[in-house]
Each structure stands twice: as C-alpha cells, then as structure tokens.
C-alpha cells in the first residue's frame, strides 16, 4: 500500500517582481518509496515546486504537509535530517576541498563544534567511491568542471543520508555516461534503501528510463501525474512541449523512449 509523503493543498506561489503565479493552486499527493520526475517547459515552475517541497520557500497560499505535518511547523534542522537537496547551480567563492564539502552533508547530525565521527567519515569514503570521485578528495571545489561539481554535490546529498532526496536538474552539466551512472545510483537508493527521490529534469528520455512516476507541469499547473508508463504519451508531450514525437516502448524493460520530429522553419 502506498504511503503519502507530501500533500499539497491548493498551493500557489508568486514572486513579488511578477504578477503571474509561478505555482498556481497545485493539489497533489506524492507517495513514499518512488523515484519521481518533474518535467515541463522552461519557466513552468519546476524549480519553485522543488523549493516549496524542501521548505526553502513558503507558499503564498495553500498548505504543504510532509509526513502528515505541515512543513512550516518543522524546524530547519529537522528538515535537514529528513530531506537533502541538490541544487541546479552551486556557487561557492571559498575554495573548500571536496572532502570538506562532503562532510558538510553530515552537519545536521553533528553537535556544534564536534569533529566528524567514524561513521561520518565512513559515509564520505563509501559515497566518494560509489560516485567515483575519490580522486577529487583533495581538490578545491573552485577548480572543478561543472560536471564534477554536480557529482560532488550529489555525493554530499547522499552523505547526508536522508530518506528524501530532492534534485534540481542534477545531470545538466554531465556527459551521458556520467548522467546514466548517477541516475542509476539514485534509482538504487530508492529501490534498495527505500528512499524517495524527487527530481526536476529536462531530458524526457532520462526521466522515462529512471523515474517510476512523473509529474508534468506547465504554466505553474499540473497537467497530469502518475506512473511513467501511463502518462508518458505522445498526445501529452505534444500538448505540453509543442513538439511532434513518437513514444516507443521497450518490451524487455518496459521503459519508454521519445523520438522527436524536427520543426519546420
């Protein structure tokens, strides 16, 4: 039986600089134990929705519940122990070494001014090996490429070891080999460790390959959501993205792939 993780009740959000709602009266239930993907055109509200789920932004109206409790009633440290976040862009001007960035993932669980425990260091080591970034340990974050930085920030989220992982375009700077590897690791975290992952992503085919469920959003409103196998359809993609396409199902895996047609100029 599915267990509700997040519930959004007529949630809206707008930025003071814009009269248009970035999120427009969204009501949805997000269940535990799945790899959720959020897809939609640029400016559709994907990042804003993730920020609301992570507790970084407060709804302009409506309510968000996390594990049955209104998210605004959680303390920041409580949320940090439950939800890790991978931002779309990570800026840091201080040249921290990668190993220091990774140990930051353990801060919600460490006492003030306490050194890392043996378990904290074990997580850093094992996750570094898992994401194949051990060789970056002594490098400065300011020296890394965009793709390397993304892998480090994903590793930091895994070191945080929370039941929920929220990711905003986590593979946008990665080559396809690293993107497939990283999404496979996230998928394993969901299937083998019972975690829940919620990811905004532009690549519809990667979403179709790895996500159990999809939320399709346009103009701040949910078009549809549910099992990837049911809602990744040609008609929906055409209506949402304004493109002609063909959806192909791989019988051996059940995965769906989208072939896009060129637009005439």
N, C-alpha and C positions, 0 to 999 in steps of 0.2 A: 504494500500500500504506500502511495506517495505521501510524503510529509512536507507541509508548507514551510518554506524558509523565509521568503519575503512575501509581503502582501502590500500592494499599493492600492489605495482607495481614493480615486478621483484626484490624483496628484498632478499639479501644474507647477511650472517654474518659468519665471521670466527674468531676464536681465534688465537692470534699470535703464540701460542705454537703448533698449529696444522695446517697442510696444507689443511685438509679436511674442507669443509664448514659445519658449524652447521646448517645453514639455506641456502637453495640452490634455488635462484630465485623463491621465492614464490610470486604468484599473487592471491589475494583473496579479496572479499568484505564481510565484517562482518556487518550484519544489526542490527539495534537497537531493543530492546524490547524482546530479546530472551535469554534463558539460553543455552549458547554454551559450549560444551565439547570438549576438545582436547585429543585424545587418540593416543597411538603409543608405540612401544617398548622402552626400556631403551636406552637413548642416541640418540633418534630420533629428538630432537630439541624442545621439548615441552616447557621447561623452558626458553630457549633462545627466542622462539617466544613470550612468555608472557612478558619477559623483554623488547623486542622491542616494543610491544604494549603499555606498561606502560611508555615508554620513558626513561627507565633506560639504554638502550644500543642504540647506533647509528648504522644504517645499514652500512655494508661495501660497499654495492652498492644498488641501488634502492631507492624508496621513500615510506614513510608511511604517509597517510593522516588520520587525526582524525577530524570528523565533517567538512570535506571539506578543512581543513587547514593542511599544512604539520606539522607533530608533532614536528619536530626540531625547529619550529618557536614559539612554546609555551614556556612561562616561567614556571619554576618548580612549582611555587605557583598556576598558572593557571591549570596545570595538576592535582595538588593535590586536587583542588576543584572539579575536574571532574572525577578523577579515583582513587579509593582506591585499595590497593594491599595486598593480603595475601600471604606471602612467604611460601615456602615449609618448611624452617627451620628458626627459630627465635632465635637468640643468644643475650643475654644481660648479662653483668657481674655485672651491678649495680642493687642492689636489690630494684627496684621500686615496690611500691604497685600496685596491679591490678587496682585500681581506677585511679592511675596516668597514667598507660599505656593506659587506655581507653580515658582519657581526651586528650591524645596526638593526637587522631583522629580528634580533633577539632582545632588543631594548625593552619591549613591553613586558618581558618575563624576568628582567634583571632588576635587582634592587639598585637604588640610587648610589652611584659611585662604586658599585660592585663589579669586580672583574668577571669576564666570561667563565662559565662553569665548563667542566669537561664535556658535558652534554652539548652546550652551545658550540664548542669547538668541533665536536664530532659532527654536528649538523653542517657546519660550514665546510668541513672537509668532504663529507659524503655528497653534499649537493654540488660542490665545486667539481667533483669527479663525475657526477651524473650529467652535468651540463658541459663537461669538458672545458672548464675554464681554470683548472688548477694552475696552468702555466701563466695565468694573468694575475695570480695572487699578489705579487709584489709590485705590479704595475700601478701607475696612477690613473684614476678614472678619467682625468682630463686628457690623457694620451690615447685613449681608445677610440676605435671607429664607432659609428652609430650602431652597427650590428652587435659589436662586442659589448657596448654599454647596455643594450637591450637584454642580452643574455645575463649580464651581471645583475640587472635589476629584477629579472625573473628569478634568478638564483636567490637574491635577497628575500623575495616573497616566499619562496619555498623553505628557506631557512627559518622564516617566521613561523612556519608550520601551523597555519591556521586551518580551520575546517572549511573556510570560504576563501577563494582566490578570485579577485576581480582584475581583469586585464583589459587595457585600452590599446588596441592595435599593437599587440606585443611583438609582431613579426614584420612590421612595416619597413624596417631597415635591414632585414636579413635576406640572404640568398635563399633559394628554395630548399637547399639541403638542410640548412640550419633551421628554417621555418618548420619543415616536416619533423625534424628531430625534436624541437622544442614542443610543438603541439602534441606529439606523441607522448612526451613526458607528462604534460598536463593531463592528457587523457588517462594515462596510467594512474596519476594521483587521484583521479575521480573514480576509476573502475576498481583499483586495488586498495585504495586507502579510504574510500567513501567520502572524499571531499566533494565540494561543489565548486565548479568554475563558471564564471560569467564573463564572456569576452566580446568586446566590440571588434569587428574585423571587416575590412573592405573586400577581401578576397572571398567571393562566394563559394568558389570550389574548395578552398581550405575549410570553410565553415561546413560545407556539405560532407567533407571527408571525416571531420573530427567531432562535430557537435551533435549531441543526442537530440537537442531541442533548439529551435530558433525563435527569436523574437524579431519580427520585421517591422521597421518603424519608418514613417515618412511624415515630414512636417510636424514633428513632435507628437504624433499619434501612432498607436499600434495598429498596423494593418491586419496582422494575424500573428498567432504564436502557437507552438505545439511541436509535435515530433517532426524532426527534419524530413523524414521520409514522406510525410504527408503534406507539408506546406512548401517544400522547395519545388514549385511548379512553374511552368513556362508563363502561364497567364499572370501569376502574381509578380514574377520578376519583371515582366513587360510593363505591367501597370505601375510598379514602384520605381523602376530604374529607367523606364522609357527606352528599352532595348529589345530587339528581336533575339530570340535564343531558342535552343533546343536542350531539354534536360534528358540525360542518358543515365539509366540505372545499371550499375554493375551487379550482375546477378550473383556472383560469387561472394561479394562482401555486403551488398545492399546499399553501398554508397552511391550518391548521386553526383553527376558532373554536369556542368552547364557549358554548352558551346554557344558562343556569341556570334552574331552576324554583324558584318560591317555596316556602318551607317553610310548611306549615300550622301555625297556632298552636294 
